[in-house]
Amino acid sequence: MLVYFSSGVIIMNLLRKAILFFKDPEYYRVLFRLALPIASQNLVSASLTLIATLFIGQLGETAVASVSLANQVFFLVNLMVFGTVSGCAIFIAQLWGKKDVHNIHRVVSLMVKLALLVAVLFTALAFFFPEMVLHVYSNDPEVIKQGGHFLQIICWTYIFYATTMVFSTASRSTGNVRLPLFVSTTALGIEIILAFPLIFGVKAIGLPALGIDGFAIAALIARILECGAMLFFIYRDPLNPVRVELKELLDWDSKFVATVLMPVLPVIGNETLWSFGITTYNAIYGHVGTDAVAAMNMVATIEQIAFVLFQGVGTATSIMVGNLIGKKEREKAFIYGGRSLALQAGSAVMMGLLVYLFAGNIFQLYKVSQIVIAEAQAILVVLALGIWIKATNHVIIIGLLRAGGDTRFSLVLDGMVIWFVGVPATALGAFLFHLPIWYVYALTFTEEIVKASIGLWRYFSRRWINDMTRKVEEISPFELC
């Protein structure tokens, strides 16, 4: 009886501590204020992407595969620009905790330069060598032909996207999450409105059906409008903390740049290694077959929608933790990070169940073969089972390690594990054992398991909490002018 009583006391004490750990109205108020607009933006983006994919899906599996593989270049641009701006956002979030607007301007100026450098390089590569790029992902000549022409149009969106990403990320890091939501959702809505007539044509006005090229043109128009609107709303407000003047954009202070780039370069390296790892996965899928690529692309749109809440929580956690570290509230930053980890994992398990029960019904809307639909349904089961671990890793890497300036460890965890664990396992499954596509996809989760195990240990060690503002403040104002 004494043993049972002692066990009951221990359990009650654990429950009491758990209740106290999660009982914090301030945390939830700040989390929802930041996460909901971000999640809403991602939801609209993912939903409209799904609609666009359904449009393209009416053209058959070759069109779906062509767009999917051509968009691998944008995927690389997106992640490398994201690595650049999210690395710099470490400083912005912490500097905003101290309301140091002057240094925020300097960081935003550097973000613009680095992001545009990435965008211009990839634009040139995609425009002048489209077929060479697509040969990496597929041997299907029709896919390469259609995808190459699509790539030469869509590549011009990269520069506008990079500029928008800089100011969106900087705005979020200073707590302005509504502006990116409004601008991006409006632009994506315009893209969908334009996409349908451009893809399928309108005989009444003599507009020809442009197929996937029509989608590329719609995306380009939307990105131009999105970038213009973002800059308009930022620069019409003279007190906006991310409103950078032209002379600041043209300024180059080597000491300041070196100070900021020290923790940012590992983030860029992280995203570069990880993004090339993901494109390697897609190259593996492409060599499994065109049907496999189409099936993976169909599931990817569902994953985007299922993941929007988790992206919102991850980004919101990054902003909260960064602000707290800037205010020198280290213990509070640790607790907030732990709450987000627990909430993310629990909600992702529930999301996996919803994906398993309902998401597969959408595949019948595609005009593809039953083989492709069957493969997509099998892949969806794997996603439903593993989405919780992906969501947990998102908070660990984006919400904690980067927000705390622990970028070198993040580089090893996120940028290298994929190459030492995930890619080899997936390649063996596809090329040595010739497994079906859903088994090959399941092998990509080997990296997620390793990352979660090591990442949780790092969280509890507290070594990821670093005040990055001290490094910027060591440079005197006179040196910054």
Buried (B, 14 or more C-beta within 10 A) or exposed (E): EEEEEEEEEEEEEEEEEEEEEEEBEEBBEBBBBBBBBBBBBBBBBBBBBBBBBBBBBBBBBBBBBBBBBBBBBBBBBBBBBBBBBBBBBBBBBBBBBBEBBEBBBBBBBBBBBBBBBBBEEBBEBBBEBBBEBBEBBBEBEEBBBBBBBBBBBBBBBBBBBBBBBBBBBBBBBBBBBBBBBBBBBBBBEBBBEBBBBBBBBEEEEEEEBBBBBBBBBBBBBBBBBBBBBBBEBBBEEEEBBBBBEEEBBEBEBEEBBEBBBBBBBBBBBBBBBBBBBBBBBBBBBBBBBBBBBBBBBBBBBBBBBBBBBBBBBBBBBBBBBBBBBBBEBBEBBBBBBBBBBBBBBEBBBEBBBEBBEEBBEBBEEBEBBEBBBBBBBBBBBBBBBBBBBBBBBBBBBBBBBBBBBBBBBBBBBBBBBBBEBBBBBBBEBBEEEEBBBBBBBBBBBBBBBBBBEBBBEBBEEEEBBBBBBEBBBEBEEEEBE
